[in-house]
Amino acid sequence: MAKDIVSDIPPVLLNQLDKMIKDGLYKTRVEAIREGIRLLVRKREVKRLREKIKEIKLNTKHLPNLSQAVVEQHI
């Protein structure tokens, strides 16, 4: 299966991958590909969390912010 993945990667990307291995960033192509997949998964999770934060901000826009609420309680 790994050969199938590598054979589907364009040569220009494989050359860049091999250069990173030569430069000591990764030991093998598999290690580099795994890191790439981890980064993609992390990027997707960050995007999902940002969307969730945006949704929360929109749904709570009518509520006072925490600082404002504390000040109002002490007036």
Secondary structure, DSSP 8 states (H G I E B T S, - for coil): -HHHHHHTS-HHHHHHHHHHHHTTS-SSHHHHHHHHHHHHHHHHHHHHHHHHHHHHHHHTTTS--HHHHHHHHT-
